[in-house]
Amino acid sequence: MNRQQRGQQAEQTACRYLEGQGLRLITNNYRCRCGEIDLIMDDGDSLVVVEVRYRRHDRYGSAAETVDARKRARIIRCAQQYLQRHPAARDRPARFDVITLDAGRGLHWITDAFGL
């Protein structure tokens, strides 16, 4: 399995997990010129922007450590673009979550990961 296939599998695993927690998928792999959002989900009143990170090993850091300030800024810009294109979503509270999948440690859901 190549890197892209592993990433897609991780996103599918994260989506199934979140759906099991009561969230509903709005869209996946939303792309714009600023970047990509892995999952955009509905959590009752809130819109949830989800970044999924997978690491096969932690030799170069954990999956959570890879969501640095530059990555957060790119996701935020992409989310702003999504909200501009989808006016119905603008009036909803939004949050940024991160799902990490580290080999040997399993799945971890970090809610409101950006603390905005």
ABEGO torsion letter per residue (X at the ends): XBAAAAAAAAAAAAAAAAAAAGBBBABBGBBBAAEBBABBBBBEABBBBBBBBBBABAAAEBAAAABBAAAAAAAAAAAAAAAAABAAAAABBBBBBBBBBBBGAEBBBBBGAAGX
